[in-house]
Amino acid sequence: MGHSAAVWDFRAATEITKDQNGIGQVVLRTPQGASARVSLLGAQVTSWRNEQGEELLFTSSKTISKALKATRGGIPICFPQFGNCGSLELHGFARNRMWAVDENPPPLPANDSSGKSFVDLLLKSSEEDMKCWPHSFEFRLRVSVTKDGDLSLISRIRNINGKPFSFSFAYHTYLLVSDISEIRIEGLETLDYLDNLFQKERITEQGDAITFESEVDRVYLSSPNVIAVLDHERKQTYVIKKEGLPDVAVWNPWEKKSKAMVDFGDEEYKQMLCVDAAVIEKPVNLKPGEEWTGRLQLSVVPSSFCSYHVGLDSSSL
């Protein structure tokens, strides 16, 4: 696919608008009707809809809409820190910064643009960021929607510093589900996880799948590159494919914590589940000039053939 064709693809299938707060956002669409919306604040995917127009990502009705603050939902980018596992603000600063549309990104492989509606976004370290995290970086993110309606995020983080630095990272993905008590996650069984409800104690998963009947806040370690989230009521399954992201954070606040969160409805925990492709336990170390890549692809399939689908080779990501 030639460069001019890729640019035409981008121009024809994307639209830059503003949200209710006047913040720029990019809308990606496919000819079949699938779409995604990406805010320039945090490069946060705030919506992903299938060909029927049904929303697939959760966003809280109580989210606090104010300038330069990530919304509660969608897919915030956690960088250069996940959670509170460092000295920075919760989940790092990238999700609360304004990103730029990158008109001339370094090339990705041809199959990362053909037949897709996509946008390339760029974040560079600012003087403000250098005060709390003294490292120079370039963070490039490509968000795309394939002709099949899959959502893809490719992050490339380059060290343009004179010294090495390390970081943790996550795609903090809020999935919209019908009923949390009817959800199963497959692909994480038998793995070790760090339980954030018990001082990050390391525990081995005993169940044949992960199910939910109380608060869960865990980081599963050294996980496979394909994971399935089965929604029994909807008879559909989210298939999560990832590369360069060995850990998976799983979170649902349940009832008590939901009531304590000002930007989250008391009952909304029933309709959401965070399953984050991440690098948490062993941070990424980048030498000067080195680049790290982390890929996430989300798709939705009928649950009837999920077990087969999840067993597919994920090298095509």
N, C-alpha and C positions, 0 to 999 in steps of 0.2 A: 504494500500500500504506500503510495507516494506521500510526500510531506503535504503537498497541496490538498490531497484528498482528506488527510487527517484534519487539516485546518477547516476544510469545508464541513466535515462531520461535526466538528466542535461548534462551529458557528450555527449550523442548521438546527442542532438539537439542544442547544443551551440558551438560557435567557438570564440576564442579570437584572434583578429587581431589588426592591428594598422591603424589609419587614416592617411591622407596625411601629418599631422604634427607630426607623430610618437607617437601619444597618443593612449593608449590602448582602445579597444572597444570590446564589446561582441555582437555577432550576434546570435539571437534566430530564430529558424525556426520550422515550423510545417510540418508534412508529406504532408499536402494539399497544401503547398506553401506560406502560410502567413509568415511574418517575422517582426522582430523589430531589431533595432540597438541601443545599449546603450553605450555611451562614459563613460570611467572612469573619465573624467573631468566633475565634477558636477553630476555624475550619470544621465546625461541628455539623455533621449530618443531622438535620432536624426532622426529616420525613423521608420515608421510603414506601412507595405504594406499588402494588402489583397491577397487572393489566386491567383488573376490574376496578381499580381505584381504591382498593382497601388498604388502610394504613397498616404497616407491619412493625413499626417502632413505637414504643411507649413514650409519651410526654405527659408529665403531670399537669392537671388542670390548675394546680396551685403554683406552678413555677413562677418565680418572681422575674418579671420582665424588666430589666434595667440595664443601662448601658454597661458594656465591658464586664459582663458576668455570664458564665455559661448557664444555659437553661437545664432544668432537671428532666433529662430524657434524651432521646436520640442517641448519637454516638459522640460524646466528648472525647478529645484526644488528651491522654494523660502523659505529659512529658515536661521536664526531664525527671519527674518523680511520680510514682504510683502511690496513692493513698497518703499516709503520713510517715512513710518509711525513710524520711530524710528531713532536712532542715527547712525545706521550702513550704509554700502554701499547699494545702491539700490538693493532691493530683497535679502539682506543678503549675506553671504559668501559661503554657501554650494554649490552654482552653479559654483563657481570658484575654488573649491578645488579638488584635486585628491582623488578619492575613491579607496578602495581595494575590490577585490572579496572576499567575506566572505565564506570560505570553510566549516565552521562548525557553521552555524547560529542556534540560539535557534529554536525549532520546531514550525512550524505553523500548523493549522489544516490540516488533510490529504487532504481535497478537495482543498487546496491551492497549491498542487503540482501534483496531479494525472492528467495525460493526458495533461500536460502543458510543454512547453519549458520555463525554467526560469533561472534567475541568482539572487544571493543575493549579495548586495553591502553594504559596511560598511564605515562610516565616524566617526572618533572620534575627540574630540576637541584637537587642537594643541596649543602649547605655543603662537603662533602668534594670533590665534583666542581668546585666553584667555585675551590678552591685550585689545581687543576691546569689548569682550563679556565674562566676567569672570565666566563662568559656564562650568562644566564638563558634557558631554553628550556622548551617543552612538546613532547613527542614522543608523538604518538598513533599507534598501530598497529592496524589491523583485519586479522585473519586470518580467512579464510572458506573453506569448502568448498562448491562449487556442487552442484546436484542431479546434474550430470554427473560429479562427482568431481574437478573442477579445484580447485587450491589457489591462493588469491589473497591477496596481502599488499599493503596500502596504508599507506604511512607519510606522516604529516603532521607536519612540524617547524615550530614557530612561534617566532619571536624575540620574547620578552617582555622583552628587555634594553633599556637606554637607548642602546645603541650597536650598530653592525653587527657581525656575526660571519660567519665562513666555516667550512665543514666538508666533508670527504669522506665517502663513504657506500657501503656495499655490502650486498646480501643474499648472504651467503657460503654459497651453495647446494651441498651435498654430494649429488650424484646417485648412486644405486646402479646400477651397470652390471654386465653379465655378464662382460665381459672387455675391459679398457681397450685392448688391441691390436686389437679389432674395432670400435672406436667411431669415428664420424665426426661432426664438427660442421660444419653448413652454415649460411651466412649471414654469416660473417666473412671470406670470401675477398676478396682484393685490398685489405683494410684495412691501415692502419699499426698496429703494436703496439709497446709498450715491453717489452723483454725483461729481466725481473728477474734472469736468469742472466748477463746481460752489462751490468751497471751501467745498466739502464734504457735501453739503446741503442734508438733508434727504427728499426724494420725494417718493410718492406712484405711482407705475406703473399703468397707465390707459389703455394701449392697451391690446387687447386680445392675442397678441403675440408681441415679440420684433422684429422690422424690422430696416433696416439701410438706412439712406439717408444723414448722416453727421457723424462727429466724435462722438464716444461713449466711455466713460470711467467711468464705474459704478461698484459698489459693491452691489449686491442683498443680502439681509439679511434673515436669517432663512428660507432657501430655501428647497424645497422637495428633496428627495434623487435620483430622476430620472428626467432628463431634456433632451429635444430633440432639435437638431439643424437640421432643414429641408432645404435641398438643392434642390430647385425646379427644376433647370436645369438638375441636375444629377439624379433626382427622387430617391435620397437616403437620409437617415437620420442618423446622429450621435446620438447614445443614450448614455448619460452620466449617470452612476450610481455611487453613492458615499456614504461613511459612515464616520462619525466623522468630516465632513467638511460642516458646516452649511451655509457658504457664497459662493457666486458665483461672480467672477469678470468677466465682459464682456468688451472687448476692441477692437476697430478698430480705427487706427489713422487718417483715411481719407486722403484727398489729401494734404492739407497744411502741416500737421505734417510729412507726409511721405517724403516730399521733404526736410525737415529739419533734417532727420535722416540719418547719414552717412552710417549706415549699413543696409539700407532698400531702395529698389527700389522705384522710384517716383510713379509708378502705381501698386505696389504690394499689396497695401491695398485692391484691388478688389478681391484678391484670398485668403485672410486670415481672420481669426476671432479667437480671444482668448476668450475661455470660461474656466475659472479657478475654479476648486473645491478648496475651501480655508477656512481658519479660520483667519478672519481679525478683525471684529468689537470687539469681546470679545476674547482676546488671551488665549491660553491654559496655565494653571498654573499646573506645575508639582512639587510635593514634592519629597524630596530625595527618590530614589528607585522606584518611580512611572514611568509608561510607558504609552505613548499615541500612538494610532493607527489611521491612516487615510488612507482610501481605495478609489481608483478610478478604474472604469472599463469602457472602451470605446468599443463600438461595432457599426457596420454599418448595417442598415437594409433597405430594399426597403421602400420608403415613403408610398407606398400603404397601408401598414398595421401598419404604425407608431403609430397612435393614440391608437390602441389596445396594441401595444408592450409597449408603454410608461406607460400604465396603469397597467402593470404587477407588482406584488409584487417584491420589490428589495431586499428582505431578503436573496436571494440566492447568493448575491455578494461574 
